[in-house]
């Protein structure tokens, strides 16, 4: 069935420490270099520093007063809109 679809078998060879990995296909062999010493560790370090600064400034702290006010404001807008709809329905006017 693989011949019908045109899929070629490939072998992935295990990498040794510090080598990367190698893929052999029927046509060619592809080698990917090791990612050691790339930008990933410094990015992770920068993220950790940023997260620590944000945590020190208290931006991750819970804010119950803010969310309570936000919830009450949203609930009051909902109540006003429902009251408006019932007021329009009772008065019989239509748009």
C-alpha positions in Angstrom: 0.0 0.0 0.0 2.9 2.4 0.7 4.0 2.0 -2.9 0.5 3.0 -4.1 0.5 6.2 -2.1 4.1 7.0 -2.7 5.3 7.1 0.9 9.0 6.4 1.4 10.2 4.6 4.5 12.7 6.5 6.6 15.0 5.6 9.5 15.6 7.9 12.4 18.9 7.2 14.1 19.3 8.0 17.8 21.5 11.0 18.6 24.5 10.9 20.8 25.0 13.6 23.4 25.8 16.9 21.7 25.3 15.6 18.1 21.7 16.5 17.1 19.9 13.8 15.1 20.1 12.3 11.7 17.3 11.1 9.3 18.0 8.7 6.5 15.5 8.4 3.6 15.8 6.5 0.4 17.0 9.5 -1.5 19.2 11.4 1.0 20.4 11.7 4.6 19.4 14.9 6.5 21.3 15.9 9.7 20.0 18.5 12.1 22.5 20.2 14.3 22.3 20.2 18.1 20.3 23.0 19.6 22.7 23.4 22.5 23.8 27.0 23.0 20.8 28.4 21.1 18.5 31.3 22.1 16.1 29.1 24.0 17.9 29.1 27.4 18.3 32.9 27.3 14.7 33.4 26.4 13.6 31.2 29.3 15.9 33.2 31.6 14.4 36.5 30.4 10.9 35.2 30.9 11.7 34.1 34.4 13.1 37.5 35.2 10.1 39.3 33.8 7.7 37.0 35.7 9.6 37.7 38.9 9.4 41.5 38.3 5.7 41.3 37.6 5.2 39.1 40.8 7.2 41.6 42.9 5.0 44.5 41.7 1.9 42.5 42.7 0.3 42.3 39.3 -0.5 38.6 39.9 -2.1 39.2 43.2 -5.9 38.5 43.5 -8.1 41.7 43.2 -11.4 40.8 44.7 -12.6 44.4 45.0 -12.1 45.1 41.3 -13.9 41.9 40.2 -16.7 42.5 42.7 -17.3 46.0 41.3 -17.0 44.7 37.7 -19.6 41.9 38.4 -22.0 44.3 40.1 -21.7 46.8 37.2 -22.4 44.1 34.6 -25.3 42.7 36.6 -26.8 46.2 36.9 -26.5 46.7 33.1 -28.3 43.4 32.6 -31.1 44.4 35.0 -31.5 47.7 33.2 -31.6 46.1 29.8 -34.2 43.6 30.9 -36.3 46.4 32.6 -36.0 48.4 29.3 -37.3 45.4 27.3 -40.2 44.8 29.6 -41.0 48.5 29.6 -41.0 48.6 25.8 -43.2 45.5 25.6 -45.7 46.8 28.2 -46.1 50.2 26.6 -46.8 48.5 23.2 -44.5 50.7 21.2 -42.4 49.0 18.5 -39.3 50.1 16.7 
